[in-house]
């Protein structure tokens, strides 16, 4: 059974940084891992993902240049380093894993950027 666990949300001030982590277990063929986010009243938005075979990373336009997605200590963990956070980055961030063509989601991590 594939399980996705995301963590690391919190409350920060504008301009500060925060790191989210995600770990997958039980996946026999992970194609990619990444993050989406959803703010109140808005649709879920792509943030970033990393392809397992090449480590190629892709970013959403609104976070390009500020967020960095990387692997953790093993291939089943990814970290999203978010720099220069803005109030409009406030959302629930969901880790997602494509395992052999099926997409699994974490429970979500709340990120709030406010002064």
C-alpha positions in Angstrom: 0.0 0.0 0.0 1.4 3.4 -1.0 1.5 6.0 1.7 2.4 9.6 1.3 3.3 11.7 4.3 4.0 15.5 4.1 5.1 17.7 6.9 6.8 21.0 7.7 4.0 23.6 7.4 3.8 26.7 9.7 3.3 30.4 10.1 6.0 32.7 8.8 6.4 36.4 8.0 6.7 37.7 4.4 10.2 37.3 3.1 11.0 34.4 5.4 11.7 30.8 4.4 10.2 27.5 5.1 10.9 23.9 4.1 8.3 21.2 3.5 9.2 17.5 3.4 7.4 14.5 1.8 8.1 10.8 2.2 6.6 7.9 0.2 6.5 4.3 1.4 5.2 1.2 -0.3 5.8 2.4 -3.9 7.4 -0.1 -6.2 7.7 2.2 -9.2 7.8 6.0 -8.4 7.5 8.0 -11.6 7.6 11.4 -10.0 7.0 13.3 -6.8 5.9 16.8 -6.2 3.7 19.4 -4.7 0.5 21.2 -5.4 -1.2 23.8 -3.2 -4.7 25.1 -2.7 -5.7 28.4 -1.2 -9.2 29.0 0.2 -11.7 29.5 -2.7 -9.2 28.7 -5.4 -8.4 25.7 -7.5 -5.5 23.4 -6.7 -2.3 24.8 -8.3 0.8 23.0 -9.5 3.9 24.0 -7.5 6.8 21.7 -8.4 7.7 18.1 -9.2 10.8 16.0 -9.7 11.1 13.0 -12.1 12.5 9.9 -10.5 14.5 8.6 -13.6 16.3 11.9 -14.3 15.8 14.2 -11.3 14.5 16.8 -13.7 12.5 19.4 -11.8 9.7 21.6 -13.0 8.2 24.6 -11.3 5.0 26.6 -11.4 5.3 30.1 -12.8 4.3 31.7 -9.5 7.1 30.0 -7.5 9.9 29.9 -10.2 13.1 31.3 -8.8 11.9 31.3 -5.2 11.2 27.6 -4.5 13.7 24.8 -4.8 12.7 21.1 -4.9 15.4 18.5 -4.1 15.8 14.9 -2.9 16.3 14.1 0.7 18.6 11.5 2.1 17.0 8.8 0.0 15.0 8.5 -3.2 11.7 8.3 -1.3 12.0 11.7 0.3 11.8 15.2 -1.3 12.2 18.6 0.3 10.6 21.9 -1.0 12.6 24.9 0.2 10.5 28.0 -0.1 12.3 31.3 0.0 11.0 34.9 -0.1 7.6 33.8 0.9 4.7 36.1 0.1 1.2 36.3 1.6 -0.2 34.9 -1.7 1.8 31.7 -1.0 -0.6 31.0 1.9 -2.3 27.7 1.1 -2.5 24.0 2.1 0.4 22.3 0.3 -0.2 18.7 -0.8 2.5 16.3 -1.7 1.7 13.9 -4.5 3.3 10.8 -5.8 2.8 9.1 -9.2 3.4 5.5 -8.5 3.1 3.3 -11.6 0.5 5.6 -13.1 -1.6 6.1 -10.0 -1.4 9.4 -8.1 -1.4 9.4 -4.3 -1.8 12.4 -2.1 -0.6 13.4 1.3 -2.9 14.9 4.0 -1.6 18.4 3.4 0.5 20.9 5.2 -0.8 24.4 6.1 1.6 27.3 5.1 0.5 30.7 6.3 2.5 33.8 5.4 1.4 36.8 7.4 2.9 39.8 9.2 
